[in-house]
Amino acid sequence: MSPVFAGLSVKSPIVAVLETDQGLIRCQLTYGRAPHAVTLFVGLATGRAAWREPRTGRVVTKPLYENLDFHRAITDVMIQSGCPVGDSSGNPGYRIEIETKPDDVDELRRPGAIVLARYTPPPNRPDPSPPPVGHVLGSQFAITLANMSHLAGQVSILGHCEDLDTVRRISRIAGNHQGQVRLRKITIANTDLNRVVPSQN
């Protein structure tokens, strides 16, 4: 078992509670669907996975998902966060391979999928460190609001989210450039929410 899951049964559903400026978003993560992706997401949320700060170059073990912008949004389609730089170019200092399942198309048709975001080359500028083919960005994730089945095979599906009214509100604010919305923090818990994994600062 990965040390990320110390004190947390990976056989039980895992809940990620995203605290945003616009309210909570609760997501159920499915470890068996994408074990490496879920382990990385939980580790970065709790500070149990080391990552490299892009501005200082230091390797740290503290929560990455704190006070980040939803830096990309398409109104009523999706929202994206998890970039430590804030412009979609950031990653934790490493990438992981995409994990897929035969039913990814069906899962991505349903609104509310939470996925590790695919790599998209930055517009109008060279990327000094693109990921290997078949790897996702690392820390960046998206929550969908529409049929995104065309992304099957290009993203790792972590699970599904509730509170889609909050997701939709964020997509409209950020997607229409009416203001920025912040992801304040992510708390990881079992579905009964009584065994929260503490952050390690």
Contact map, one row per residue, 1 for C-alpha under 8 A:
111010000000000000000000000000000000000000000000000000000000000000000000000000000000000000000000000000000000000000000000000000000000000000000000000000000000000000000000000000000000000000000000000000000
111111000000000000000000000000000000001000000000000000000000000000000000000000000000000000000000000000000000000000000000000000000000000000000000000000000000000000000000000000000000000000000000000000000
111111000000000000000000000000000000000000000001000000000000000000000000000000000000000000000000000000000000000000000000000000000000000000000000000000000000000000000000000000000000000000000000000000000
011111000000000000000000000000000000001001100001100000000000000000000000000000000000000000000000000000000000000000000000000000000000000000000000000000000000000000000000000000000000000000000000000000000
111111111100000000000000000000000000001000000000000000000000000000000000000000000000000000000000000000000000000000000000000000000000000000000000000000000000000000000000000000000000000000000000000000000
011111110000000000000000000000000000000000000000000000000000000000000000000000000000000000000000000000000000000000000000000000000000000000000000000000000000000000000000000000000000000000000000000000000
000011111000000000000000000000000000000000000000000000000000000000000000000000000000000000000000000000000000000000000000000000000000000000000000000000000000000000000000000000000000000000000000000010000
000011111100000000000000000000000000000000000000000000000000000000000000000000000000000000000000000000000000000000000000000000000000000000000000000000000000000000000000000000000000000000000100001010000
000010111111000000000000000000000000000000000000000000000000000000000000000000000000000000000000000000000000000000000000000000000000000000000000000000000000000000000000000000000000000000000000000000000
000010011111110000000000000000100000000000000000000000000000000000000000000000000000000000000000000000000000000000000000000000000000000000000000000000000000000000000000000000000000000000000000000000000
000000001111100000000000000000100000000000000000000000000000000000000000000000000000000000000000000000000000000000000000000000000000000000000000000000000000000000000000000000000000000000000000000000000
000000001111110000000000000000000000000000000000000000000000000000000000000000000000000000000000000000000000000000000000000000000000000000000000000000000000000000000000000000000000000000000110000000000
000000000111111000000000000111100000000000000000000000000000000000000000000000000000000000000000000000000000000000000000000000000000000000000000000000000000000000000000000000000000000000000110000000000
000000000101111100000000000111100000000000000000000000000000000000000000000000000000000000000000000000000000000000000000000000000000000000000000000000000000000000000000000000000000000000011110000000000
000000000000111110000000011110000000000000000000000000000000000000000000000000000000000000000000000000000000000000000000000000000000000000000000000000000000000000000000000000000000000000011110100000000
000000000000011111000000011110000000000000000000000000000000000000000000000000000000000000000000000000000000000000000000000000000000000000000000000000000000000000000000000000000000000001111000000000000
000000000000001111100001111000000000000000000000000000000000000000000000000000000000000000000000000000000000000000000000000000000000000000000000000000000000000000000000000000000000000001111000000000000
000000000000000111110001111000000000000000000000000000000000000000000000000000000000000000000000000000000000000000000000000000000000000000000000000000000000000000000000000000000000001111100000000000000
000000000000000011111011100000000000000000000000000000000000000000000000000000000000000000000000000000000000000000000000000000000000000000000000000000000000000000000000000000000000001111000000000000000
000000000000000001111111100000000000000000000000000000000000000000000000000000000000000000000000000000000000000000000000000000000000000000000000000000000000000000000000000000000000111110000000000000000
000000000000000000111110000000000000000000000000000000000000000000000000000000000000000000000000000000000000000000000000000000000000000000000000000000000000000000000000000000000000111100000000000000000
000000000000000000011111000000000000000000000000000000000000000000000000000000000000000000000000000000000000000000000000000000000000000000000000000000000000000000000100110000000000100000000000000000000
000000000000000000111111100000000000000000000000000000000000000000000000000000000000000000000000000000000000000000000000000000000000000000000000000000000000000000000100000000000000000000000000000000000
000000000000000011110111110000000000000000000000000000000000000000000000000000000000000000000000000000000000000000000000000000000000000000000000000000000000000000100100000000000000000000000000000000000
000000000000000011110011111000000000000000000000000000000000000000000000000000000000000000000000000000000000000000000000000000000000000000000000000000000000000011110110000000000000000000000000000000000
000000000000001111000001111100000000000000000000000000000000000000000000000000000000000000000000000000000000000000000000000000000000000000000000000000000000000011100000000000000000000000000000000000000
000000000000001111000000111110000000000000000000000000000000000000000000000000000000000000000000000000000000000001000000000000000000000000000000000000000000001111000000000000000000000000000000000000000
000000000000111100000000011111000000000000000000000000000000000000000000000000000000000000000000000000000000000000000000000000000000000000000000000000000000001110000000000000000000000000000010000000000
000000000000111100000000001111100000010000000000000000000000000000000000000000000000000000000000000000000000000000000000000000000000000000000000000000000000011100000000000000000000000000000000000000000
000000000000110000000000000111111110010000000000000000000000000000000000000000000000000000000000000000000000000000000000000000000000000000000000000000000000011000000000000000000000000000000000000000000
000000000110110000000000000011111110011000000000000000000000000000000000000000000000000000000000000000000000000000000000000000000000000000000000000000000000010000000000000000000000000000000000000000000
000000000000000000000000000001111110000000000000000000000000000000000000000000000000000000000000000000000000000000000000000000000000000000000000000000000000000000000000000000000000000000000000000000000
000000000000000000000000000001111110000000000000000000000000000000000000000000000000000000000000001110000000000000000000000000000000000000000000000000000000110000000000000000000000000000000000000000000
000000000000000000000000000001111111110000000000000000000000000000000000000000000000000000000000001100000000000000000000000000000000000000000000000000000001110000000000000000000000000000000000000000000
000000000000000000000000000001111111111000000000000000000000000000000000000000000000000000000000000000000000000000000000000000000000000000000000000000000000000000000000000000000000000000000000000000000
000000000000000000000000000000000111111100000000000000000000000000000000000000000000000000000001001000000000000000000000000000000000000000000000000000000000000000000000000000000000000000000000000000000
000000000000000000000000000000000111111110000000000000000000000000000000000000000000000000000001011000000000000000010000000000000000000000000000000000000001010000000000000000000000000000000000000000000
000000000000000000000000000011100111111111000000000000000000000000000000000000000000000000000000000000000000000000000000000000000000000000000000000000000000010000000000000000000000000000000000000000000
010110000000000000000000000000100011111111100000000000000000000000000000000000000000000000000000000000000000000000000000000000000000000000000000000000000000000000000000000000000000000000000000000000000
000000000000000000000000000000000001111111110000100000000000000000000000000000000000000000000000000000000000000000000000000000000000000000100000000000000000000000000000000000000000000000000000000000000
000000000000000000000000000000000000111111111000000000000000000000000000000000000000000000000000000000000000000000000000000000000000000000100000000000000000000000000000000000000000000000000000000000000
000100000000000000000000000000000000011111111101000000000000000000000000000000000000000000000000000000000000000000000000000000000000000000000000000000000000000000000000000000000000000000010000000000000
000100000000000000000000000000000000001111111111100000000000001000000000000000000000000000000000000000000000000000000000000000000000000000000000000000000000000000000000000000000000000000000000000000000
000000000000000000000000000000000000000111111111111000000000011110000000000000000000000000000000000000000000000000000000000000000000000000100000000000000000000000000000000000000000000000000000000000000
000000000000000000000000000000000000000011111111000000000000001110000000000000000000000000000000000000000000000000000000000000000000000000000000000000000000000000000000000000000000000011110000000000100
000000000000000000000000000000000000000001111111100000000000011100000000000000000000000000000000000000000000000000000000000000000000000000000000000000000000000000000000000000000000000001110000000011110
000000000000000000000000000000000000000000111111110000000000111100000000000000000000000000000000000000000000000000000000000000000000000000000000000000000000000000000000000000000000000000000000000000111
001100000000000000000000000000000000000001111111110000000000111000000000000000000000000000000000000000000000000000000000000000000000000000000000000000000000000000000000000000000000000000000000000000110
000100000000000000000000000000000000000100110111111000000000110000000000000000000000000000000000000000000000000000000000000000000000000000000000000000000000000000000000000000000000000000000000000000000
000000000000000000000000000000000000000000010011111100000011110000000000000000000000000000000000000000000000000000000000000000000000000000000000000000000000000000000000000000000000000000000000000000000
000000000000000000000000000000000000000000010000111110000011100100000000000000000000000000011000000000000000000000000000000000000000000000000000000000000000000000000000000000000000000000000000000000000
000000000000000000000000000000000000000000000000011111001111000000000000000000000000000000011000000000000000000000000000000000000000000000000000000000000000000000000000000000000000000000000000000000000
000000000000000000000000000000000000000000000000001111111111000000000000000000000001000000011000000000000000000000000000000000000000000000000000000000000000000000000000000000000000000000000000000000000
000000000000000000000000000000000000000000000000000111111100000000000000000000000001100001111000000000000000000000000000000000000000000000000000000000000000000000000000000000000000000000000000000000000
000000000000000000000000000000000000000000000000000011111000000000000000000000000000100000000000000000000000000000000000000000000000000000000000000000000000000000000000000000000000000000000000000000000
000000000000000000000000000000000000000000000000000011111100000000000000000000000000000000000000000000000000000000000000000000000000000000000000000000000000000000000000000000000000000000000000000000000
000000000000000000000000000000000000000000000000000111111110000000000000000000000000000000000000000000000000000000000000000000000000000000000000000000000000000000000000000000000000000000000000000000000
000000000000000000000000000000000000000000000000000111011111000000000000000000000000000000000000000000000000000000000000000000000000000000000000000000000000000000000000000000000000000000000000000000000
000000000000000000000000000000000000000000000000011110001111100000000000000000000000000000000000000000000000000000000000000000000000000000000000000000000000000000000000000000000000000000000000000000000
000000000000000000000000000000000000000000000000011110000111110000000000000000000000000000000000000000000000000000000000000000000000000000000000000000000000000000000000000000000000000000000000000000000
000000000000000000000000000000000000000000000011111000000011111000000000000000000000000000000000000000000000000000000000000000000000000000000000000000000000000000000000000000000000000000000000000000011
000000000000000000000000000000000000000000010111110000000001111100000000000000000000000000000000000000000000000000000000000000000000000000000000000000000000000000000000000000000000000000000000000000111
000000000000000000000000000000000000000000111111000000000000111111000000000000000000000000000000000000000000000000000000000000000000000000000000000000000000000000000000000000000000000000000000000000111
000000000000000000000000000000000000000000011110001000000000011111000000000000000101000000000000000000000000000000000000000000000000000000000000000000000000000000000000000000000000000000000000000000000
000000000000000000000000000000000000000000011000000000000000001111110000000000000100000000000000000000000000000000000000000000000000000000000000000000000000000000000000000000000000001111000000000000000
000000000000000000000000000000000000000000000000000000000000001111110000000000000000000000000000000000000000000000000000000000000000000000000000000000000000000000000000000000000000001111000000000000000
000000000000000000000000000000000000000000000000000000000000000011111000000000000000000000000000000000000000000000000000000000000000000000000000000000000000000000000000000000000000011110000000000000000
000000000000000000000000000000000000000000000000000000000000000011111100000000001111010000000000000000000000000000000000000000000000000000000000000000000000000000000000000000000000011100000000000000000
000000000000000000000000000000000000000000000000000000000000000000111110000000001110010000000000000000000000000000000000000000000000000000000000000000000000000000000000000000000001111000000000000000000
000000000000000000000000000000000000000000000000000000000000000000011111100000111100000000000000000000000000000000000000000000000000000000000000000000000000000000000000000001000001111000000000000000000
000000000000000000000000000000000000000000000000000000000000000000001111100000011010011100000000000000000000000000000000000000000000000000000000000000000000000000000000000001000001000000000000000000000
000000000000000000000000000000000000000000000000000000000000000000000111110000111000000100000000000000000000000000000000000000000000000000000000000000000000000000000000000001100000000000000000000000000
000000000000000000000000000000000000000000000000000000000000000000000111111011110000000000000000000000000000000000000000000000000000000000000000000000000000000000000000011101100000000000000000000000000
000000000000000000000000000000000000000000000000000000000000000000000001111111100000000000000000000000000000000000000000000000000000000000000000000000000000000000000000001101110000000000000000000000000
000000000000000000000000000000000000000000000000000000000000000000000000111111000000000000000000000000000000000000000000000000000000000000000000000000000000000000000001001101110000000000000000000000000
000000000000000000000000000000000000000000000000000000000000000000000000011111000000000000000000000000000000000000000000000000000000000000000000110000000000000000000001001100000000000000000000000000000
000000000000000000000000000000000000000000000000000000000000000000000000111111100000000000000000000000000000000000000000000000000000000000000001110000000000000000000001001000000000000000000000000000000
000000000000000000000000000000000000000000000000000000000000000000000000111111110000000000000000000000000000000000000000000000000000000000000111110000000000000000000011001000000000000000000000000000000
000000000000000000000000000000000000000000000000000000000000000000000101110011111000000000000000000000000000000000000000000000000000000000000111000000000000000000000010011000000000000000000000000000000
000000000000000000000000000000000000000000000000000000000000000000000111100001111100000000000000000000000000000000001000000000000000000000011110000000000000000000000000000000000000000000000000000000000
000000000000000000000000000000000000000000000000000000000000000000011111000000111110000000000000000000000000000000000000000000000000000000011100000000000000000000000000000000000000001000000000000000000
000000000000000000000000000000000000000000000000000000000000000110011100000000011111000000000000000000000000000000000000000000000000000000111000000000000000000000000000000000000000000000000000000000000
000000000000000000000000000000000000000000000000000000000000000000011010000000001111111111100000000000000000000000000000000000000000000000110000000000000000000000000000000000000000000000000000000000000
000000000000000000000000000000000000000000000000000011000000000100010000000000000111110001110000000000000000000000000000000000000000000000000000000000000000000000000000000000000000000000000000000000000
000000000000000000000000000000000000000000000000000001100000000000000000000000000011111111000000000000000000000000000000000000000000000000000000000000000000000000000000000000000000000000000000000000000
000000000000000000000000000000000000000000000000000000000000000000011010000000000011111111000000000000000000000000000000000000000000000000000000000000000000000000000000000000000000000000000000000000000
000000000000000000000000000000000000000000000000000000000000000000000010000000000010111111000000000000000000000000000000000000000000000000000000000000000000000000000000000000000000000000000000000000000
000000000000000000000000000000000000000000000000000000000000000000000011000000000010111111000000000000000000000000000000010000000000000000010000000000000000000000000000000000000000000000000000000000000
000000000000000000000000000000000000000000000000000000000000000000000000000000000010111111100000000000000000000000000000010000000000000000000000000000000000000000000000000000000000000000000000000000000
000000000000000000000000000000000000000000000000000001000000000000000000000000000011111111110000000000000000000000000000000000000000000000000000000000000000000000000000000000000000000000000000000000000
000000000000000000000000000000000000000000000000000001000000000000000000000000000011000011111110000000000000000000000000000000000000000011110000000000000000000000000000000000000000000000000000000000000
000000000000000000000000000000000000000000000000001111000000000000000000000000000001000001111110000000000000000000000000000000000000000001100000000000000000000000000000000000000000000000000000000000000
000000000000000000000000000000000000000000000000001111000000000000000000000000000000000000111110000000000000000000000000000000000000000000000000000000000000000000000000000000000000000000000000000000000
000000000000000000000000000000000000000000000000000000000000000000000000000000000000000000111111000000000000000000000000000000000000000001000000000000000000000000000000000000000000000000000000000000000
000000000000000000000000000000000000000000000000000000000000000000000000000000000000000000111111100000000000000000000000000000000010001111000000000000000000000000000000000000000000000000000000000000000
000000000000000000000000000000000001100000000000000000000000000000000000000000000000000000000111110000000000000000000000000000000000001111000000000000000000000000000000000000000000000000000000000000000
000000000000000000000000000000000000000000000000000000000000000000000000000000000000000000000011111000000000000000000000000000000000011100000000000000000000000000000000000000000000000000000000000000000
000000000000000000000000000000000000100000000000000000000000000000000000000000000000000000000001111100000000000000000000000000000000011100000000000000001111000000000000000000000000000000000000000000000
000000000000000000000000000000001101100000000000000000000000000000000000000000000000000000000000111110000000000000000000000000000000000000000000000000001011100000000000000000000000000000000000000000000
000000000000000000000000000000001100000000000000000000000000000000000000000000000000000000000000011111010000000000000000000000000000000000000000000000011011100000000000000000000000000000000000000000000
000000000000000000000000000000001000000000000000000000000000000000000000000000000000000000000000001111110000000000000000000000000000000000000000000000000000000000000000000000000000000000000000000000000
000000000000000000000000000000000000000000000000000000000000000000000000000000000000000000000000000111111000000000000000000000000000000000000000000000000000000000000000000000000000000000000000000000000
000000000000000000000000000000000000000000000000000000000000000000000000000000000000000000000000000011111110000000000000000000000000000000000000000000000000000000000000000000000000000000000000000000000
000000000000000000000000000000000000000000000000000000000000000000000000000000000000000000000000000111111111000000000000000000000000000000000000000010011000100000000000000000000000000000000000000000000
000000000000000000000000000000000000000000000000000000000000000000000000000000000000000000000000000001111111100000000000000000000000000000000000000011110000000000000000000000000000000000000000000000000
000000000000000000000000000000000000000000000000000000000000000000000000000000000000000000000000000000111111110000000000000000000000000000000000000010000000000000000000000000000000000000000000000000000
000000000000000000000000000000000000000000000000000000000000000000000000000000000000000000000000000000111111110010000000000000000000000000000000000010000000000000000000000000000000000000000000000000000
000000000000000000000000000000000000000000000000000000000000000000000000000000000000000000000000000000011111111010000000000000000000000000000000001110110000000000000000000000000000000000000000000000000
000000000000000000000000000000000000000000000000000000000000000000000000000000000000000000000000000000001111111000000000000000000000000000000000011110000000000000000000000000000000000000000000000000000
000000000000000000000000000000000000000000000000000000000000000000000000000000000000000000000000000000000111111110000000000000000000000000000000111000000000000000000000000000000000000000000000000000000
000000000000000000000000000000000000000000000000000000000000000000000000000000000000000000000000000000000001111110000000000000000000000000000001111000000000000000000000000000000000000000000000000000000
000000000000000000000000000000000000000000000000000000000000000000000000000000000000000000000000000000000000011111000000000000000000000000000011100000000000000111010000000000000000000000000000000000000
000000000000000000000000000000000000000000000000000000000000000000000000000000000000000000000000000000000011011111100000000000000000000000000011100000000000111110000000000000000000000000000000000000000
000000000000000000000000001000000000000000000000000000000000000000000000000000000000000000000000000000000000000111110000000000000000000000001111000000000000111110000000000000000000000000000000000000000
000000000000000000000000000000000000000000000000000000000000000000000000000000000000000000000000000000000000000011111000000000000000000000001110000000000011111000000000000000000000000000000000000000000
000000000000000000000000000000000000100000000000000000000000000000000000000000000000000000000000000000000000000001111100000000000000000111111100000000000011110000000000000000000000000000000000000000000
000000000000000000000000000000000000000000000000000000000000000000000000000000010000000000000000000000000000000000111110000000000000000111011100000000000011000000000000000000000000000000000000000000000
000000000000000000000000000000000000000000000000000000000000000000000000000000000000000000000000000000000000000000011111000000000000001110000000000000000110000000000000000000000000000000000000000000000
000000000000000000000000000000000000000000000000000000000000000000000000000000000000000000000000000000000000000000001111100000000010001110000000000000000000000000000000000000000000000000000000000000000
000000000000000000000000000000000000000000000000000000000000000000000000000000000000000000000000000000000000000000000111110000000000000000000000000000000000000000000000000000000000000000000000000000000
000000000000000000000000000000000000000000000000000000000000000000000000000000000000000000000000000000000000000000000011111000100100000000000000000000000000000000000000000000000000000000000000000000000
000000000000000000000000000000000000000000000000000000000000000000000000000000000000000110000000000000000000000000000001111111100000000000000000000000000000000000000000000000000000000000000000000000000
000000000000000000000000000000000000000000000000000000000000000000000000000000000000000000000000000000000000000000000000111110000000000000000000000000000000000000000000000000000000000000000000000000000
000000000000000000000000000000000000000000000000000000000000000000000000000000000000000000000000000000000000000000000000011111000000000000000000000000000000000000000000000000000000000000000000000000000
000000000000000000000000000000000000000000000000000000000000000000000000000000000000000000000000000000000000000000000000011111100000000000000000000000000000000000000000000000000000000000000000000000000
000000000000000000000000000000000000000000000000000000000000000000000000000000000000000000000000000000000000000000000000010111110000000000000000000000000000000000000000000000000000000000000000000000000
000000000000000000000000000000000000000000000000000000000000000000000000000000000000000000000000000000000000000000000000110011111100000000000000000000000000000000000000000000000000000000000000000000000
000000000000000000000000000000000000000000000000000000000000000000000000000000000000000000000000000000000000000000000000000001111100000000000000000000000000000000000000000000000000000000000000000000000
000000000000000000000000000000000000000000000000000000000000000000000000000000000000000000000000000000000000000000000000000000111110000000000000000000000000000000000000000000000000000000000000000000000
000000000000000000000000000000000000000000000000000000000000000000000000000000000000000000000000000000000000000000000000100000111111000000000000000000000000000000000000000000000000000000000000000000000
000000000000000000000000000000000000000000000000000000000000000000000000000000000000000000000010000000000000000000000010000000001111101110000000000000000000000000000000000000000000000000000000000000000
000000000000000000000000000000000000000000000000000000000000000000000000000000000000000000000000000000000000000000000000000000000111111000000000000000000000000000000000000000000000000000000000000000000
000000000000000000000000000000000000000000000000000000000000000000000000000000000000000000000000000000000000000000000000000000000011111000000000000000000000000000000000000000000000000000000000000000000
000000000000000000000000000000000000000000000000000000000000000000000000000000000000000000000000110000000000000000000000000000000001111100000000000000000100000000000000000000000000000000000000000000000
000000000000000000000000000000000000000000000000000000000000000000000000000000000000000000000011110000000000000000000110000000000011111110000000000000000000000000000000000000000000000000000000000000000
000000000000000000000000000000000000000000000000000000000000000000000000000000000000000000000011110000000000000000011110000000000010011111000000000000000111000000000000000000000000000000000000000000000
000000000000000000000000000000000000000000000000000000000000000000000000000000000000000000100011000000000000000000011110000000000010001111110000000000000000000000000000000000000000000000000000000000000
000000000000000000000000000000000000000000000000000000000000000000000000000000000000000000110111000000000000000000011000000000000000000111110000000000000000000000000000000000000000000000000000000000000
000000000000000000000000000000000000000110010000000000000000000000000000000000000110000000110000000000000000000000010000000000000000000011111000000000000000000000000000000000000000000000000000000000000
000000000000000000000000000000000000000000000000000000000000000000000000000000011110000100100000000000000000000000011000000000000000000011111100000000000000000000000000000000000000000000000000000000000
000000000000000000000000000000000000000000000000000000000000000000000000000000011100000000000000000000000000000001111000000000000000000000111110000000000000000000000000000000000000000000000000000000000
000000000000000000000000000000000000000000000000000000000000000000000000000001111000000000000000000000000000000001111000000000000000000000011111000000000000000000000000000000000000000000000000000000000
000000000000000000000000000000000000000000000000000000000000000000000000000001110000000000000000000000000000000111100000000000000000000000001111100000000000000010000010000000000000000000000000000000000
000000000000000000000000000000000000000000000000000000000000000000000000000011100000000000000000000000000000001111000000000000000000000000000111111100000000000000000000000000000000000000000000000000000
000000000000000000000000000000000000000000000000000000000000000000000000000111000000000000000000000000000000011110000000000000000000000000000011111000000000000000010011000000000000000000000000000000000
000000000000000000000000000000000000000000000000000000000000000000000000000111000000000000000000000000000000111000000000000000000000000000000001111100000000000000000000000000000000000000000000000000000
000000000000000000000000000000000000000000000000000000000000000000000000000000000000000000000000000000000001111000000000000000000000000000000001111110000000000000000000000000000000000000000000000000000
000000000000000000000000000000000000000000000000000000000000000000000000000000000000000000000000000000000001100000000000000000000000000000000001011111110000000000000000000000000000000000000000000000000
000000000000000000000000000000000000000000000000000000000000000000000000000000000000000000000000000000011111100000000000000000000000000000000000001111110000000000000000000000000000000000000000000000000
000000000000000000000000000000000000000000000000000000000000000000000000000000000000000000000000000000001000000000000000000000000000000000000000000111110000000000000000000000000000000000000000000000000
000000000000000000000000000000000000000000000000000000000000000000000000000000000000000000000000000000001001000000000000000000000000000000000000000111111110000000000000000000000000000000000000000000000
000000000000000000000000000000000000000000000000000000000000000000000000000000000000000000000000000100011001000000000000000000000000000000000000000111111110000000000000000000000000000000000000000000000
000000000000000000000000000000000000000000000000000000000000000000000000000000000000000000000000011100010000000000000000000000000000000000000000000000111111000000000000000000000000000000000000000000000
000000000000000000000000000000000000000000000000000000000000000000000000000000000000000000000000010000000000000000000100000000000000010100000000000000111111000000000000000000000000000000000000000000000
000000000000000000000000000000000000000000000000000000000000000000000000000000000000000000000000011100000000000000111100000000000000000100000000000000111111100000000000000000000000000000000000000000000
000000000000000000000000000000000100100000000000000000000000000000000000000000000000000000000000011100000000000000111000000000000000000100000000000000001111110000000000000000000000000000000000000000000
000000000000000000000000000000001100000000000000000000000000000000000000000000000000000000000000001100010000000011110000000000000000000000000000000000000011111000000000000000000000000000000000000000000
000000000000000000000000000011101100110000000000000000000000000000000000000000000000000000000000000000000000000011110000000000000000000000000000000000000001111100000000000000000000000000000000000000000
000000000000000000000000001111000000000000000000000000000000000000000000000000000000000000000000000000000000000011100000000000000000000000000000000000000000111110000000000000000000000000000000000000000
000000000000000000000000001110000000000000000000000000000000000000000000000000000000000000000000000000000000000111000000000000000000000000000000000000000000011111000000000000000000000000000000000000000
000000000000000000000000111100000000000000000000000000000000000000000000000000000000000000000000000000000000000111000000000000000000000000000010000000000000001111110000000000000000000000000000000000000
000000000000000000000000111000000000000000000000000000000000000000000000000000000000000000000000000000000000000100000000000000000000000000000000000000000000000111110000000000000000000000000000000000000
000000000000000000000001110000000000000000000000000000000000000000000000000000000000000000000000000000000000000000000000000000000000000000000000000000000000000011111110000000000000000000000000000000000
000000000000000000000000100000000000000000000000000000000000000000000000000000000000000000000000000000000000000100000000000000000000000000000000100000000000000011111111000000000000000000000000000000000
000000000000000000000000000000000000000000000000000000000000000000000000000000000000000000000000000000000000000000000000000000000000000000000000000000000000000000111111100000000000000000000000000000000
000000000000000000000111100000000000000000000000000000000000000000000000000000000000000000000000000000000000000000000000000000000000000000000000000000000000000000111111110000000000000000000000000000000
000000000000000000000000100000000000000000000000000000000000000000000000000001100000000000000000000000000000000000000000000000000000000000000010100000000000000000111111111000000000000000000000000000000
000000000000000000000000000000000000000000000000000000000000000000000000001111000000000000000000000000000000000000000000000000000000000000000000100000000000000000011111111100000000000000000000000000000
000000000000000000000100000000000000000000000000000000000000000000000000000000000000000000000000000000000000000000000000000000000000000000000000000000000000000000001111111110000000000000000000000000000
000000000000000000000100000000000000000000000000000000000000000000000000100000100000000000000000000000000000000000000000000000000000000000000000000000000000000000000111111111100000100000000000000000000
000000000000000000000000000000000000000000000000000000000000000000000000111111100000000000000000000000000000000000000000000000000000000000000000000000000000000000000011111111110000000000000000000000000
000000000000000000000000000000000000000000000000000000000000000000000000111100000000000000000000000000000000000000000000000000000000000000000000000000000000000000000001111111110100000000000000000000000
000000000000000000000000000000000000000000000000000000000000000000000000000000000000000000000000000000000000000000000000000000000000000000000000000000000000000000000000111111111111100000000000000000000
000000000000000000000000000000000000000000000000000000000000000000000111111000000000000000000000000000000000000000000000000000000000000000000000000000000000000000000000011111111111100000000000000000000
000000000000000000000000000000000000000000000000000000000000000000000001111000000000000000000000000000000000000000000000000000000000000000000000000000000000000000000000011111111100000000000000000000000
000000000000000000000000000000000000000000000000000000000000000000000000011000000000000000000000000000000000000000000000000000000000000000000000000000000000000000000000001111111100000000000000000000000
000000000000000000000000000000000000000000000000000000000000000000000000000000000000000000000000000000000000000000000000000000000000000000000000000000000000000000000000000011111111000000000000000000000
000000000000000000000000000000000000000000000000000000000000000000000000000000000000000000000000000000000000000000000000000000000000000000000000000000000000000000000000000111111111000000000000000000000
000000000000000000000000000000000000000000000000000000000000000000000000000000000000000000000000000000000000000000000000000000000000000000000000000000000000000000000000000011001111100000000000000000000
000000000000000000000000000000000000000000000000000000000000000000001110000000000000000000000000000000000000000000000000000000000000000000000000000000000000000000000000000011001111110000000000000000000
000000000000000000011100000000000000000000000000000000000000000000001100000000000000000000000000000000000000000000000000000000000000000000000000000000000000000000000000010011000011111000000000000000000
000000000000000000011000000000000000000000000000000000000000000000111100000000000000000000000000000000000000000000000000000000000000000000000000000000000000000000000000000000000001111100000000000000000
000000000000000001111000000000000000000000000000000000000000000011111100000000001000000000000000000000000000000000000000000000000000000000000000000000000000000000000000000000000000111111000000000000000
000000000000000001111000000000000000000000000000000000000000000011110000000000000000000000000000000000000000000000000000000000000000000000000000000000000000000000000000000000000000011111000000000000000
000000000000000001110000000000000000000000001000000000000000000011100000000000000000000000000000000000000000000000000000000000000000000000000000000000000000000000000000000000000000001111100000000000000
000000000000000111100000000000000000000000001100000000000000000011000000000000000000000000000000000000000000000000000000000000000000000000000000000000000000000000000000000000000000001111110000000000000
000000000000000111000000000000000000000000001100000000000000000000000000000000000000000000000000000000000000000000000000000000000000000000000000000000000000000000000000000000000000000011111000000110000
000000000000011110000000000000000000000001001100000000000000000000000000000000000000000000000000000000000000000000000000000000000000000000000000000000000000000000000000000000000000000001111100000110000
000000000000011110000000000000000000000000000000000000000000000000000000000000000000000000000000000000000000000000000000000000000000000000000000000000000000000000000000000000000000000000111111111110000
000000010001111000000000000000000000000000000000000000000000000000000000000000000000000000000000000000000000000000000000000000000000000000000000000000000000000000000000000000000000000000011111111100000
000000000001111000000000000100000000000000000000000000000000000000000000000000000000000000000000000000000000000000000000000000000000000000000000000000000000000000000000000000000000000000001111100000000
000000000000000000000000000000000000000000000000000000000000000000000000000000000000000000000000000000000000000000000000000000000000000000000000000000000000000000000000000000000000000000001111111000000
000000000000001000000000000000000000000000000000000000000000000000000000000000000000000000000000000000000000000000000000000000000000000000000000000000000000000000000000000000000000000000001111111100000
000000000000000000000000000000000000000000000000000000000000000000000000000000000000000000000000000000000000000000000000000000000000000000000000000000000000000000000000000000000000000000001101111100000
000000010000000000000000000000000000000000000000000000000000000000000000000000000000000000000000000000000000000000000000000000000000000000000000000000000000000000000000000000000000000000001101111110000
000000000000000000000000000000000000000000000000000000000000000000000000000000000000000000000000000000000000000000000000000000000000000000000000000000000000000000000000000000000000000000111100111111000
000000110000000000000000000000000000000000000100000000000000000000000000000000000000000000000000000000000000000000000000000000000000000000000000000000000000000000000000000000000000000000111000001111100
000000000000000000000000000000000000000000000100000000000000000000000000000000000000000000000000000000000000000000000000000000000000000000000000000000000000000000000000000000000000000000000000000111110
000000000000000000000000000000000000000000001111000000000000011000000000000000000000000000000000000000000000000000000000000000000000000000000000000000000000000000000000000000000000000000000000000011111
000000000000000000000000000000000000000000000111000000000000111000000000000000000000000000000000000000000000000000000000000000000000000000000000000000000000000000000000000000000000000000000000000001111
000000000000000000000000000000000000000000000010000000000000111000000000000000000000000000000000000000000000000000000000000000000000000000000000000000000000000000000000000000000000000000000000000000111
